[in-house]
Amino acid sequence: MTNPMSFTDFLATLQKTNRTLGFFVDWQKVLNNRQKIRLYAKHLNTLLGVSAPDLPTKVAQIFQDHQEAFSLLPSLLAIRNPKELVKGGVLQDYLQSPKGICTLLQESGLLEIFSARQITDLNDVIFGIEVGLDSNARKNRSGALMEQHLENAFQQAKLHFKAQVSVTEFKDLHGSFGNDIKKFDFVIYGNQTTYFIERNFYSSGGSKLNEVARAYQELAPRFAKHPHKEFIWITDGQGWLEAKNKLQEAYKSVRVYNLSQLGTLLNELSHA
């Protein structure tokens, strides 16, 4: 099998990034997360300005009427998982009693911030924390952007395709996969041939890239017994420069395209 571009040219045309300005923060997700805890923040706002001596009484009052409001405290520490382990137990264990909550506020430093009134509304604090936490999701967005880009391109080319398709929909091919229930990113239905497509984008390197290249190198031969079914891998990103040896191995047996070749591939698929 020969790829349409030499491996050297393939590497030379890898994109540095597929990030747009809208990549960095998922504002709707941030707003939705803040909206879920808006009432909790309202109750905990009553702790702002409370001194250490008055804290137990105030916490007890809130705990009696609105215990669930204290579930917001892990978020104020930029922690998603309330089961986060801390010295002495699990974070959420502190939320089960007024005494535990007071300990959490004091030892985490939140009490000092609250009592000094260095903030005026916890809703604004949560908004900022959510923006920060959302940055952790960026590593998953390059792949999502790639998927959306390809989906738009397939639509514009007027291809007949489906996204997220299980191999179980193709009984003959499924037999070559055994118990492996593979789900493909896209399946394009041509007049003569059906194309099974995987896509990814890696701006940075890592051990995962070697694993991905190896997996597709092992996957491609499963199509050999099915003359009207083909596997295509669309990948890009200069993270591959750190894993080029393994990619080069896969390039010998897997049909691979990057985004610079997308027009050529779409033209081929449109006439398939």
Buried (B, 14 or more C-beta within 10 A) or exposed (E): EEBEBEBEEBBEEBBEBBBEEEBEBBEEBBEEBBEEBEEBBBBBBEBBEBEEEEBBEBBBEBBEEBBEBBEBBBBBBEBEEBEEEBEEEEBBBBBEBBEBBBBBBEEBEBBEBBBEEEBEEBBEBBBEBBBEBBEEEBEEBBBEBBBEBBBEBBEEBEBEBEBEBEBEEBEEBBEBBEEEEBEBBBBBEBEEBBBBBBBBBBBEBEEEBBEBBEEBBEBBEBBEEBEEBBBBBBBBBBBBEBBBEBBBBBBEBBBBBBBBBBEEBBEBBEEB
